[in-house]
Amino acid sequence: MDDIGRYIEENRAHWDELAEHHPDTDSYDVEAFLEGDSTLRDLEVEELDASGERMLHLQCHFGLDTLSWVRDHDVAHATGVDFSPTAIDTARELRDQVGLSESEVRFLESDIYELDARLGEPFDIVFTSYGTIYWLPDLTEWARQIDAHLVPGGTFYMADGHPMVGVFHHESTADDLRVTYPYFNTEPITVDQDGSYAGWDFGLEHTRSHGFAHPIGEIITAIVDVGLELVFLHEHPWSFFQQFDAMERDENDRWYLPGLTHDLPFTFSMMARKPA
Ligand SMILES: C[S@@+](CC[C@H](N)C(=O)[O-])C[C@H]1O[C@@H](n2cnc3c(N)ncnc32)[C@H](O)[C@@H]1O
């Protein structure tokens, strides 16, 4: 197995264990979802009109957003893909619990780099959000998979953490922003930790994971190089999670770093279209 294969296998083992624990965390709040709350943020709902469309959701984790698109936002069909078998099992159980059918929502266990062999028909929309491309070593192949699964005229949409603020240590404050991680994609960022953004001390066996820094230029270039046309790139002054210990959350679940003299781009959203 080459290095990339090893990184993906270690990440899969790590994520598969996280998928066992995440449904029990406050951060995911499965109970509120089962009671009818959509897990999508205002940002993607306002920027992406997905009503009546067929959607492919990449790196869907255990399916809350995939199910929310169909149950709460009129998406006609969604296929959620993730390489964690535990995440996919839980996603299917939740689909049954909320009473959606397999023709409305399908979940597929697959490495996104192996999707070609797994999915036939193209989609109106390819969607991915919040904590996805950091786990991918190769954005050229990622973009090729997106293009391959879109119908002509179809839409790609993503929202995620802005790579610019990904360089700072989580103990950074407005007065002390500590550059700790690379901005440019050089070596994988290997971390050994028993937890995630959603909680700590799960008792994980597979604590090691590998992330990959992707500068904003690399992300856009990967998308336009496969022939998709950029519709917008928006940058937002809030984070979707508590990226720094000093952050404070507002009533819309957006996290801000208090005391900054000027805003920083914590999140970006991007839309691109496949030519008709
Ligand atoms: C942060 S989570 C997804 C974020 C999602 N917005 C959520 O919070 O539910 C990242 C997901 O990417 C998946 N993943 C990582 N690398 C992958 C790959 N190569 N192929 C498919 N899924 C992958 C993990 O299993 C995990 O479920």
The ligand as a MOL file (V3000), in Angstrom:
LIG
                    3D

  0  0  0     0  0            999 V3000
M  V30 BEGIN CTAB
M  V30 COUNTS 27 29 0 0 0
M  V30 BEGIN ATOM
M  V30 1 C -16.4860 16.0550 9.3780 0
M  V30 2 S -17.3060 14.6890 8.7080 0 CHG=1
M  V30 3 C -18.5150 15.2520 7.6140 0
M  V30 4 C -19.1060 16.4700 7.8970 0
M  V30 5 C -20.5890 16.5600 7.9360 0
M  V30 6 N -20.8830 17.8900 7.5790 0
M  V30 7 C -21.1170 16.2560 9.3050 0
M  V30 8 O -20.7890 17.0070 10.2370 0
M  V30 9 O -21.8540 15.3210 9.5010 0 CHG=-1
M  V30 10 C -16.1390 14.0420 7.5480 0
M  V30 11 C -16.6260 12.7490 6.8940 0
M  V30 12 O -15.7680 12.4520 5.8000 0
M  V30 13 C -15.6870 11.0460 5.6920 0
M  V30 14 N -14.5210 10.7560 4.8460 0
M  V30 15 C -13.2270 11.1090 5.0550 0
M  V30 16 N -12.4690 10.7150 4.0140 0
M  V30 17 C -13.3000 10.1000 3.1280 0
M  V30 18 C -13.1030 9.4740 1.8570 0
M  V30 19 N -11.8920 9.3880 1.3020 0
M  V30 20 N -14.1830 8.9450 1.2200 0
M  V30 21 C -15.4290 9.0030 1.7880 0
M  V30 22 N -15.6690 9.5740 2.9940 0
M  V30 23 C -14.6150 10.1240 3.6610 0
M  V30 24 C -15.6260 10.5660 7.1440 0
M  V30 25 O -15.9970 9.2240 7.3150 0
M  V30 26 C -16.5950 11.5300 7.8140 0
M  V30 27 O -17.8690 10.9710 7.9010 0
M  V30 END ATOM
M  V30 BEGIN BOND
M  V30 1 1 1 2
M  V30 2 1 2 3
M  V30 3 1 2 10
M  V30 4 1 3 4
M  V30 5 1 4 5
M  V30 6 1 5 6
M  V30 7 1 5 7
M  V30 8 2 7 8
M  V30 9 1 7 9
M  V30 10 1 10 11
M  V30 11 1 11 12
M  V30 12 1 11 26
M  V30 13 1 12 13
M  V30 14 1 13 14
M  V30 15 1 13 24
M  V30 16 1 14 15
M  V30 17 1 14 23
M  V30 18 2 15 16
M  V30 19 1 16 17
M  V30 20 1 17 18
M  V30 21 2 17 23
M  V30 22 1 18 19
M  V30 23 2 18 20
M  V30 24 1 20 21
M  V30 25 2 21 22
M  V30 26 1 22 23
M  V30 27 1 24 25
M  V30 28 1 24 26
M  V30 29 1 26 27
M  V30 END BOND
M  V30 END CTAB
M  END
